């Protein structure tokens, strides 16, 4: 069971993985610019020798929130794309 304390080493590993994954996305993607910046800021905070867990937890919440918004936007984009594909298929007699 968790004792409620932030595991800084686990947070560092997670943020490093997130940063690597974000690096594979297109660099000109406006949706990801803010997220990349927040993750890099969090990564820098975690790299400090005297990392302060409450501040890091706040930044992690911010990153979590940005991921949530990005997820919602991507889902909405996917739904719109599905609607367009269905309509194109219907017009071509594929549906």
N, C-alpha and C positions, 0 to 999 in steps of 0.2 A: 504494500500500500504506500502511496506517496505521502511524504511528510509536508508537502506544500512548498518546498524549496526548489528553486530553479536549478536544474542540472546544466551548468554553463558549458561543460564539455559536450553534452548531447546537443545543446543549442548550437554550438559551433559547427558540429558535424552536419546538422540539419541545414543550417544556413549556407554552408559550403555546397551541399547538394543542390539546394534551391538555386544558388548563384550559378552553378554549372548548367543546370537545366535552362535557366533564363538566358544564358549566353548562347544557346542553340537557336533561340527565336530570332526572327528578322530584326535587325538593328533599327530599322525605320518604323517599327510598329509603335504607333502613338499610345496604344493601350498599355504597352508594357514599359514605357519609359519611366513612369512614376514608380511602378513596382520594382524595377531594377534599381532605381535610386534608393528606395527605402531598404531594399535587401542589402545593398552595398553599405549603406549607413549602419545597418544592424551588424553586418559583418565586421566593420571597423570597430564598432563598440565592443563586440565580443573579443576582438583582438587585443584590446587594452588589458594590461596586467591587472588593473584595479577595476575590472568590470563591475558595475553596480546592478545587481539583480532587479531592483524595482524599475530602473530606467530601461533596462533591457526588456523586461516584461511588457512595459508600455509600448516599446517599439515593435515587439513581436505581435502585440494586439493590432497595431497599425498595419503591419504586413498581412496579418490574418484577414483584416477587413478589406484590404486591397485585393487579396486573392478572392475573397467572396464576391466582390463587385466584378472582378474580371471573369469569374466563373459565370455569373449571371449574364453578363454581356455576351460571352461566348455561347451560352445556351440560347439566348435570344437570337443571335446570328444564325445558329444552327437551325432553329425553328423557321426563321425567314427563308433560309436557303432551301429547306425541305418544302416549304410552300411553293417557292418558285420552281423547283424541280418537278413537283407534282403538276403544276399548271403547264409547264413545258411539255411534260409527258402526255398530259391530256390533249393538248393542242396537236401533238404529233400522232395521236391515236395509240399511244403506248399504255395508256391507263385504262 
